[in-house]
Amino acid sequence: MGFAVTNFNFLRASVPLWVVRLQGVRIPEHLTGALLAVGVSLTIVAGAMLIERYRLQGAQADEAAYRRRFERSTTNLATERVFYDRVRRLLALQRKLTEISESGDAQAIRLARIARAVPTHAWLTSLRERDDAIVLEGGTASLARLADVLRALTAVHDIGASTLTGVRTTAAYGAPAFQYGIILNSAKR
């Protein structure tokens, strides 16, 4: 039987077998233009892919930079909100303190008006607030002076209706006197 044996010496071969086979391949003349077009097209597509990959890496780097910037902005915004909330609370506290201070002054002015409205020969022994009204207790030398007290209190501009709650006869400094109680309703607070 005669088989042809081909010996290959891989250690001494200067050209690999696939190169030898590739050199033996001949492209027909009518396919050369088409294969050249395919090769150019593949080169253009590979170039476009490389350009797009480069642009994608640039876009990803920009995205990472903007993400860091956004996170810093978010942190700064949270800090600003904390400061803004603190300032709002401080302003509310300042308004409240101003209101308390002014209301104290308003109360003092109101009580001073009531005290000034009490005519001669009449006096106050007690002045206190109850709900939205002021309770007065005092005395007069006569019932006519008590009528003057009621008329004078109705002239105070921030006092509404005044109600006489009671009159009692007593002796003050050895002379007859009348003790009274009056409730003053606020016209405005």
C-alpha atoms as an extended CHARMM CRD file, in Angstrom:
* protein
*
       189  EXT
         1         1  MET       CA              0.0000000000        0.0000000000        0.0000000000  PROA      1               0.0000000000
         2         2  GLY       CA              1.5000000000        3.0920000000       -0.9060000000  PROA      2               0.0000000000
         3         3  PHE       CA              0.6910000000        6.0700000000        1.2540000000  PROA      3               0.0000000000
         4         4  ALA       CA              2.4940000000        9.2590000000        0.7870000000  PROA      4               0.0000000000
         5         5  VAL       CA              3.8910000000       10.4950000000        4.0220000000  PROA      5               0.0000000000
         6         6  THR       CA              4.5400000000       14.1580000000        4.4960000000  PROA      6               0.0000000000
         7         7  ASN       CA              6.9440000000       15.1520000000        7.1800000000  PROA      7               0.0000000000
         8         8  PHE       CA              6.6320000000       18.4740000000        8.9930000000  PROA      8               0.0000000000
         9         9  ASN       CA              9.3690000000       19.8350000000       11.0700000000  PROA      9               0.0000000000
        10        10  PHE       CA              7.6720000000       22.4320000000       13.3020000000  PROA      10              0.0000000000
        11        11  LEU       CA             10.8280000000       23.3140000000       15.1220000000  PROA      11              0.0000000000
        12        12  ARG       CA             12.7040000000       24.2510000000       11.9760000000  PROA      12              0.0000000000
        13        13  ALA       CA              9.9250000000       25.6180000000        9.8320000000  PROA      13              0.0000000000
        14        14  SER       CA             10.4550000000       29.3470000000        9.3230000000  PROA      14              0.0000000000
        15        15  VAL       CA              6.9230000000       29.9910000000        8.0680000000  PROA      15              0.0000000000
        16        16  PRO       CA              3.8480000000       28.5760000000        9.8570000000  PROA      16              0.0000000000
        17        17  LEU       CA              1.5550000000       26.2600000000        7.9140000000  PROA      17              0.0000000000
        18        18  TRP       CA             -1.4540000000       28.6500000000        7.9040000000  PROA      18              0.0000000000
        19        19  VAL       CA              0.7090000000       31.3190000000        6.2630000000  PROA      19              0.0000000000
        20        20  VAL       CA              1.7540000000       28.8800000000        3.5820000000  PROA      20              0.0000000000
        21        21  ARG       CA             -1.8860000000       27.9520000000        2.9620000000  PROA      21              0.0000000000
        22        22  LEU       CA             -2.9520000000       31.5930000000        2.9010000000  PROA      22              0.0000000000
        23        23  GLN       CA             -0.2900000000       32.3380000000        0.3300000000  PROA      23              0.0000000000
        24        24  GLY       CA             -1.6860000000       29.5970000000       -1.8080000000  PROA      24              0.0000000000
        25        25  VAL       CA             -5.1630000000       31.0960000000       -1.9390000000  PROA      25              0.0000000000
        26        26  ARG       CA             -5.8720000000       33.1420000000       -5.0500000000  PROA      26              0.0000000000
        27        27  ILE       CA             -8.8250000000       35.5630000000       -5.2270000000  PROA      27              0.0000000000
        28        28  PRO       CA            -10.6390000000       35.5610000000       -8.5640000000  PROA      28              0.0000000000
        29        29  GLU       CA            -10.4260000000       38.8370000000      -10.5160000000  PROA      29              0.0000000000
        30        30  HSD       CA            -14.1680000000       39.5150000000      -10.5600000000  PROA      30              0.0000000000
        31        31  LEU       CA            -14.3820000000       39.3520000000       -6.6880000000  PROA      31              0.0000000000
        32        32  THR       CA            -11.4380000000       41.6530000000       -5.9890000000  PROA      32              0.0000000000
        33        33  GLY       CA            -13.5180000000       44.8930000000       -6.1590000000  PROA      33              0.0000000000
        34        34  ALA       CA            -16.2570000000       43.4910000000       -3.9090000000  PROA      34              0.0000000000
        35        35  LEU       CA            -13.7650000000       42.2190000000       -1.3310000000  PROA      35              0.0000000000
        36        36  LEU       CA            -11.9480000000       45.5340000000       -1.4040000000  PROA      36              0.0000000000
        37        37  ALA       CA            -15.2650000000       47.3370000000       -0.7450000000  PROA      37              0.0000000000
        38        38  VAL       CA            -16.0390000000       44.9760000000        2.1530000000  PROA      38              0.0000000000
        39        39  GLY       CA            -12.5800000000       45.5920000000        3.6090000000  PROA      39              0.0000000000
        40        40  VAL       CA            -12.9170000000       49.3710000000        3.3380000000  PROA      40              0.0000000000
        41        41  SER       CA            -16.4120000000       49.1860000000        4.8520000000  PROA      41              0.0000000000
        42        42  LEU       CA            -15.1530000000       47.0910000000        7.7770000000  PROA      42              0.0000000000
        43        43  THR       CA            -12.2920000000       49.5370000000        8.2940000000  PROA      43              0.0000000000
        44        44  ILE       CA            -14.7150000000       52.4880000000        8.3280000000  PROA      44              0.0000000000
        45        45  VAL       CA            -17.0600000000       50.6780000000       10.7590000000  PROA      45              0.0000000000
        46        46  ALA       CA            -14.1410000000       49.7690000000       13.0370000000  PROA      46              0.0000000000
        47        47  GLY       CA            -12.9360000000       53.3950000000       12.9450000000  PROA      47              0.0000000000
        48        48  ALA       CA            -16.4390000000       54.6550000000       13.7380000000  PROA      48              0.0000000000
        49        49  MET       CA            -16.6800000000       52.1870000000       16.6250000000  PROA      49              0.0000000000
        50        50  LEU       CA            -13.3690000000       53.4280000000       18.0170000000  PROA      50              0.0000000000
        51        51  ILE       CA            -14.5150000000       57.0530000000       17.7260000000  PROA      51              0.0000000000
        52        52  GLU       CA            -17.8490000000       56.2510000000       19.4170000000  PROA      52              0.0000000000
        53        53  ARG       CA            -16.0530000000       54.3480000000       22.1520000000  PROA      53              0.0000000000
        54        54  TYR       CA            -13.7970000000       57.3640000000       22.7490000000  PROA      54              0.0000000000
        55        55  ARG       CA            -16.8300000000       59.6990000000       22.8260000000  PROA      55              0.0000000000
        56        56  LEU       CA            -18.6790000000       57.3260000000       25.1880000000  PROA      56              0.0000000000
        57        57  GLN       CA            -15.7130000000       57.3190000000       27.5840000000  PROA      57              0.0000000000
        58        58  GLY       CA            -15.6820000000       61.1330000000       27.4730000000  PROA      58              0.0000000000
        59        59  ALA       CA            -19.4280000000       61.2530000000       28.1480000000  PROA      59              0.0000000000
        60        60  GLN       CA            -19.0530000000       58.8180000000       31.0480000000  PROA      60              0.0000000000
        61        61  ALA       CA            -16.2480000000       60.9420000000       32.4990000000  PROA      61              0.0000000000
        62        62  ASP       CA            -18.4680000000       64.0610000000       32.1700000000  PROA      62              0.0000000000
        63        63  GLU       CA            -21.3480000000       62.1790000000       33.7910000000  PROA      63              0.0000000000
        64        64  ALA       CA            -19.1470000000       61.1630000000       36.7300000000  PROA      64              0.0000000000
        65        65  ALA       CA            -17.9610000000       64.7700000000       37.1520000000  PROA      65              0.0000000000
        66        66  TYR       CA            -21.5420000000       66.0960000000       37.0480000000  PROA      66              0.0000000000
        67        67  ARG       CA            -22.6650000000       63.3710000000       39.4630000000  PROA      67              0.0000000000
        68        68  ARG       CA            -19.9670000000       64.4510000000       41.9580000000  PROA      68              0.0000000000
        69        69  ARG       CA            -20.9630000000       68.0830000000       41.4460000000  PROA      69              0.0000000000
        70        70  PHE       CA            -24.6480000000       67.1970000000       41.9420000000  PROA      70              0.0000000000
        71        71  GLU       CA            -23.8690000000       65.2810000000       45.1380000000  PROA      71              0.0000000000
        72        72  ARG       CA            -21.8870000000       68.2810000000       46.4630000000  PROA      72              0.0000000000
        73        73  SER       CA            -24.7980000000       70.5520000000       45.5200000000  PROA      73              0.0000000000
        74        74  THR       CA            -27.2530000000       68.2260000000       47.2610000000  PROA      74              0.0000000000
        75        75  THR       CA            -25.1150000000       68.2440000000       50.3990000000  PROA      75              0.0000000000
        76        76  ASN       CA            -24.7760000000       72.0350000000       50.2670000000  PROA      76              0.0000000000
        77        77  LEU       CA            -28.5160000000       72.3920000000       49.7020000000  PROA      77              0.0000000000
        78        78  ALA       CA            -29.2640000000       70.2000000000       52.7210000000  PROA      78              0.0000000000
        79        79  THR       CA            -26.9010000000       72.3550000000       54.7980000000  PROA      79              0.0000000000
        80        80  GLU       CA            -28.5690000000       75.5200000000       53.4910000000  PROA      80              0.0000000000
        81        81  ARG       CA            -31.9950000000       74.0970000000       54.3480000000  PROA      81              0.0000000000
        82        82  VAL       CA            -30.8190000000       73.4250000000       57.9000000000  PROA      82              0.0000000000
        83        83  PHE       CA            -29.5640000000       77.0120000000       58.1550000000  PROA      83              0.0000000000
        84        84  TYR       CA            -32.7590000000       78.3370000000       56.5430000000  PROA      84              0.0000000000
        85        85  ASP       CA            -34.8940000000       76.3670000000       59.0200000000  PROA      85              0.0000000000
        86        86  ARG       CA            -32.7880000000       77.7320000000       61.8860000000  PROA      86              0.0000000000
        87        87  VAL       CA            -33.1780000000       81.2830000000       60.6070000000  PROA      87              0.0000000000
        88        88  ARG       CA            -36.9370000000       80.7940000000       60.1780000000  PROA      88              0.0000000000
        89        89  ARG       CA            -37.2340000000       79.4720000000       63.7370000000  PROA      89              0.0000000000
        90        90  LEU       CA            -35.1510000000       82.3740000000       65.0490000000  PROA      90              0.0000000000
        91        91  LEU       CA            -37.2790000000       84.8850000000       63.1380000000  PROA      91              0.0000000000
        92        92  ALA       CA            -40.4720000000       83.2850000000       64.4590000000  PROA      92              0.0000000000
        93        93  LEU       CA            -39.0370000000       83.4370000000       67.9770000000  PROA      93              0.0000000000
        94        94  GLN       CA            -38.0600000000       87.0810000000       67.4800000000  PROA      94              0.0000000000
        95        95  ARG       CA            -41.5710000000       87.9140000000       66.2140000000  PROA      95              0.0000000000
        96        96  LYS       CA            -43.0930000000       86.1210000000       69.1730000000  PROA      96              0.0000000000
        97        97  LEU       CA            -40.8370000000       87.9410000000       71.6430000000  PROA      97              0.0000000000
        98        98  THR       CA            -41.6320000000       91.2600000000       69.9670000000  PROA      98              0.0000000000
        99        99  GLU       CA            -45.3390000000       90.4620000000       70.1280000000  PROA      99              0.0000000000
       100       100  ILE       CA            -45.0550000000       89.5260000000       73.8060000000  PROA      100             0.0000000000
       101       101  SER       CA            -43.0860000000       92.6810000000       74.5190000000  PROA      101             0.0000000000
       102       102  GLU       CA            -45.5560000000       94.8540000000       72.6260000000  PROA      102             0.0000000000
       103       103  SER       CA            -48.5580000000       93.1360000000       74.1660000000  PROA      103             0.0000000000
       104       104  GLY       CA            -47.1030000000       93.7550000000       77.6040000000  PROA      104             0.0000000000
       105       105  ASP       CA            -46.7450000000       97.4140000000       76.7330000000  PROA      105             0.0000000000
       106       106  ALA       CA            -50.2770000000       97.4330000000       75.3240000000  PROA      106             0.0000000000
       107       107  GLN       CA            -51.6240000000       95.8310000000       78.5020000000  PROA      107             0.0000000000
       108       108  ALA       CA            -49.7970000000       98.3600000000       80.6560000000  PROA      108             0.0000000000
       109       109  ILE       CA            -51.1720000000      101.2360000000       78.5700000000  PROA      109             0.0000000000
       110       110  ARG       CA            -54.6750000000       99.7770000000       78.7390000000  PROA      110             0.0000000000
       111       111  LEU       CA            -54.5280000000       99.3510000000       82.5150000000  PROA      111             0.0000000000
       112       112  ALA       CA            -53.1370000000      102.8790000000       82.8850000000  PROA      112             0.0000000000
       113       113  ARG       CA            -56.0740000000      104.2410000000       80.8380000000  PROA      113             0.0000000000
       114       114  ILE       CA            -58.5220000000      102.4150000000       83.1060000000  PROA      114             0.0000000000
       115       115  ALA       CA            -56.8070000000      103.7150000000       86.2390000000  PROA      115             0.0000000000
       116       116  ARG       CA            -56.7680000000      107.2940000000       84.8630000000  PROA      116             0.0000000000
       117       117  ALA       CA            -60.4670000000      107.0490000000       83.9790000000  PROA      117             0.0000000000
       118       118  VAL       CA            -61.4580000000      106.5660000000       87.6280000000  PROA      118             0.0000000000
       119       119  PRO       CA            -62.7050000000      109.9970000000       88.7880000000  PROA      119             0.0000000000
       120       120  THR       CA            -61.9280000000      111.8720000000       92.0100000000  PROA      120             0.0000000000
       121       121  HSD       CA            -63.3800000000      110.4330000000       95.2300000000  PROA      121             0.0000000000
       122       122  ALA       CA            -63.3140000000      106.9230000000       93.7460000000  PROA      122             0.0000000000
       123       123  TRP       CA            -60.4840000000      104.4080000000       94.0410000000  PROA      123             0.0000000000
       124       124  LEU       CA            -59.4370000000      100.9830000000       92.8430000000  PROA      124             0.0000000000
       125       125  THR       CA            -58.5430000000       98.2350000000       95.2710000000  PROA      125             0.0000000000
       126       126  SER       CA            -58.1530000000       95.3720000000       92.7830000000  PROA      126             0.0000000000
       127       127  LEU       CA            -57.5870000000       95.0400000000       89.0600000000  PROA      127             0.0000000000
       128       128  ARG       CA            -57.2200000000       91.5950000000       87.4440000000  PROA      128             0.0000000000
       129       129  GLU       CA            -57.8320000000       89.8000000000       84.1610000000  PROA      129             0.0000000000
       130       130  ARG       CA            -60.3200000000       86.9790000000       83.8120000000  PROA      130             0.0000000000
       131       131  ASP       CA            -60.6770000000       85.3410000000       80.3820000000  PROA      131             0.0000000000
       132       132  ASP       CA            -61.2930000000       88.2000000000       77.9530000000  PROA      132             0.0000000000
       133       133  ALA       CA            -62.4220000000       90.6880000000       80.5960000000  PROA      133             0.0000000000
       134       134  ILE       CA            -60.9520000000       92.8390000000       83.3590000000  PROA      134             0.0000000000
       135       135  VAL       CA            -62.4260000000       92.6490000000       86.8530000000  PROA      135             0.0000000000
       136       136  LEU       CA            -62.2450000000       95.8500000000       88.8950000000  PROA      136             0.0000000000
       137       137  GLU       CA            -62.9550000000       96.2750000000       92.5720000000  PROA      137             0.0000000000
       138       138  GLY       CA            -62.8620000000       99.5750000000       94.3470000000  PROA      138             0.0000000000
       139       139  GLY       CA            -64.7520000000      102.0720000000       96.4180000000  PROA      139             0.0000000000
       140       140  THR       CA            -66.4710000000      105.4460000000       96.1760000000  PROA      140             0.0000000000
       141       141  ALA       CA            -67.6750000000      108.0560000000       98.6090000000  PROA      141             0.0000000000
       142       142  SER       CA            -71.1730000000      108.1010000000       97.0970000000  PROA      142             0.0000000000
       143       143  LEU       CA            -73.4080000000      106.3570000000       94.6110000000  PROA      143             0.0000000000
       144       144  ALA       CA            -73.1680000000      109.4350000000       92.3840000000  PROA      144             0.0000000000
       145       145  ARG       CA            -69.4040000000      108.8740000000       92.1910000000  PROA      145             0.0000000000
       146       146  LEU       CA            -70.0690000000      105.2170000000       91.3100000000  PROA      146             0.0000000000
       147       147  ALA       CA            -72.1850000000      106.4100000000       88.3730000000  PROA      147             0.0000000000
       148       148  ASP       CA            -69.2840000000      108.7070000000       87.3830000000  PROA      148             0.0000000000
       149       149  VAL       CA            -66.9460000000      105.6720000000       87.4870000000  PROA      149             0.0000000000
       150       150  LEU       CA            -69.2140000000      103.7060000000       85.1380000000  PROA      150             0.0000000000
       151       151  ARG       CA            -69.5300000000      106.6700000000       82.7340000000  PROA      151             0.0000000000
       152       152  ALA       CA            -65.7680000000      107.2570000000       82.7630000000  PROA      152             0.0000000000
       153       153  LEU       CA            -64.9780000000      103.5780000000       82.0650000000  PROA      153             0.0000000000
       154       154  THR       CA            -67.2730000000      103.5120000000       79.0440000000  PROA      154             0.0000000000
       155       155  ALA       CA            -65.2340000000      106.4270000000       77.6350000000  PROA      155             0.0000000000
       156       156  VAL       CA            -62.0350000000      104.3320000000       77.5590000000  PROA      156             0.0000000000
       157       157  HSD       CA            -61.6900000000      103.4780000000       73.8530000000  PROA      157             0.0000000000
       158       158  ASP       CA            -60.6780000000       99.8070000000       74.0590000000  PROA      158             0.0000000000
       159       159  ILE       CA            -63.2460000000       98.8630000000       76.6900000000  PROA      159             0.0000000000
       160       160  GLY       CA            -66.5750000000       97.4270000000       75.6270000000  PROA      160             0.0000000000
       161       161  ALA       CA            -69.5890000000       97.1490000000       77.8860000000  PROA      161             0.0000000000
       162       162  SER       CA            -69.0310000000       97.4280000000       81.6200000000  PROA      162             0.0000000000
       163       163  THR       CA            -71.1770000000       95.4140000000       84.0130000000  PROA      163             0.0000000000
       164       164  LEU       CA            -71.7020000000       96.3170000000       87.6630000000  PROA      164             0.0000000000
       165       165  THR       CA            -71.4560000000       93.0510000000       89.5840000000  PROA      165             0.0000000000
       166       166  GLY       CA            -72.1660000000       94.3100000000       93.0850000000  PROA      166             0.0000000000
       167       167  VAL       CA            -72.2680000000       97.2280000000       95.5130000000  PROA      167             0.0000000000
       168       168  ARG       CA            -71.9190000000       97.0230000000       99.2430000000  PROA      168             0.0000000000
       169       169  THR       CA            -71.9570000000       99.6770000000      101.9440000000  PROA      169             0.0000000000
       170       170  THR       CA            -68.9340000000       99.9340000000      104.2600000000  PROA      170             0.0000000000
       171       171  ALA       CA            -67.2840000000      102.5010000000      106.4490000000  PROA      171             0.0000000000
       172       172  ALA       CA            -63.9770000000      103.9120000000      105.2970000000  PROA      172             0.0000000000
       173       173  TYR       CA            -62.0460000000      106.2210000000      107.6110000000  PROA      173             0.0000000000
       174       174  GLY       CA            -65.1680000000      106.6900000000      109.7210000000  PROA      174             0.0000000000
       175       175  ALA       CA            -67.3340000000      107.8330000000      106.7930000000  PROA      175             0.0000000000
       176       176  PRO       CA            -69.8410000000      105.7670000000      104.8180000000  PROA      176             0.0000000000
       177       177  ALA       CA            -68.4360000000      104.3450000000      101.5480000000  PROA      177             0.0000000000
       178       178  PHE       CA            -69.5580000000      102.0210000000       98.7980000000  PROA      178             0.0000000000
       179       179  GLN       CA            -67.4890000000       99.0800000000       97.5800000000  PROA      179             0.0000000000
       180       180  TYR       CA            -68.1480000000       98.0100000000       94.0080000000  PROA      180             0.0000000000
       181       181  GLY       CA            -67.2360000000       95.3030000000       91.5530000000  PROA      181             0.0000000000
       182       182  ILE       CA            -67.2340000000       95.9000000000       87.8000000000  PROA      182             0.0000000000
       183       183  ILE       CA            -66.4530000000       93.6070000000       84.9010000000  PROA      183             0.0000000000
       184       184  LEU       CA            -65.0320000000       95.3530000000       81.8180000000  PROA      184             0.0000000000
       185       185  ASN       CA            -65.4100000000       93.4440000000       78.5560000000  PROA      185             0.0000000000
       186       186  SER       CA            -62.7610000000       94.1050000000       75.9390000000  PROA      186             0.0000000000
       187       187  ALA       CA            -63.8600000000       95.7890000000       72.7500000000  PROA      187             0.0000000000
       188       188  LYS       CA            -60.6110000000       94.5610000000       71.1560000000  PROA      188             0.0000000000
       189       189  ARG       CA            -57.6200000000       92.6770000000       72.4590000000  PROA      189             0.0000000000
